[in-house]
């Protein structure tokens, strides 16, 4: 049971009317922006609790890192902790712990 060329559907023909028009491009960009916002929101929802608790707990590591601040390695560690703390504050800002909902 082989197929002949008469059994296959005709291929669509591209014309000038099939090209993206400016309004279609605008709708495409709107859809792309909407999808990117959705991905960002889903990602942020997953990261926000960890960032919140990181912002709470990271300051506990400041004192041990400041104890030996005379060495270059500990200074870099302290600066890394500050950067991670600021990022955690920004990303975890909107988190509401379960006991305060």
C-alpha positions in Angstrom: 0.0 0.0 0.0 2.2 2.8 -1.2 1.2 6.3 -1.4 1.1 8.1 -4.7 1.8 11.8 -5.2 -2.0 12.3 -5.8 -2.7 11.3 -2.2 -0.7 14.1 -0.5 -2.4 17.4 0.2 -1.3 20.4 -1.8 1.5 22.6 -0.3 0.4 26.0 0.8 1.4 28.8 -1.5 3.1 31.8 0.0 2.0 35.2 -1.3 2.7 38.7 -0.4 -0.4 38.7 1.8 1.1 35.9 4.0 4.0 38.1 5.2 3.9 39.6 8.7 2.2 42.9 8.7 3.1 45.7 11.1 0.0 45.0 13.3 0.9 41.3 13.3 4.4 42.2 14.4 3.0 44.3 17.2 0.8 41.5 18.4 3.8 39.1 18.2 5.9 41.5 20.3 3.0 41.9 22.8 2.7 38.1 23.1 6.5 37.8 23.6 6.5 40.4 26.3 3.6 38.8 28.0 5.4 35.4 28.0 8.6 36.9 29.3 6.7 38.5 32.2 5.0 35.2 32.9 8.4 33.4 33.0 9.9 36.1 35.2 6.9 35.9 37.6 7.0 32.1 37.9 10.8 32.2 38.5 10.5 35.0 41.1 7.8 33.1 43.0 10.1 30.1 43.3 13.1 32.2 44.3 11.5 34.8 46.6 11.2 32.6 49.8 14.8 31.6 49.6 15.9 35.2 49.0 13.8 36.4 51.9 15.4 33.9 54.3 18.8 34.6 52.9 18.3 38.3 53.7 17.3 37.3 57.2 20.2 34.9 57.8 23.1 36.3 55.9 23.8 39.1 58.5 24.7 36.3 61.0 27.8 35.6 58.9 29.1 39.2 59.0 30.7 38.9 62.4 32.8 35.8 61.7 33.9 37.3 58.4 34.8 40.6 60.1 36.9 38.8 62.7 39.8 38.4 60.4 39.3 41.4 58.1 43.1 42.2 58.0 43.6 39.6 55.3 42.6 40.1 51.7 40.7 36.9 51.5 38.4 37.8 54.3 37.8 41.2 52.9 36.6 39.7 49.6 34.4 37.3 51.6 32.8 40.1 53.5 32.2 42.1 50.2 30.7 39.0 48.7 28.4 38.6 51.7 27.3 42.2 51.4 26.5 41.8 47.6 24.5 38.6 48.3 22.7 40.2 51.1 21.6 43.2 49.0 20.5 40.9 46.2 18.5 38.8 48.7 16.8 41.9 50.1 15.8 43.0 46.6 14.6 39.7 45.4 12.9 38.6 48.7 11.2 41.9 49.4 7.7 40.8 48.4 7.7 37.4 50.3 5.1 36.9 53.0 5.8 34.2 55.5 3.0 31.7 56.0 2.3 32.7 59.6 1.5 36.3 58.6 -0.9 35.6 55.8 
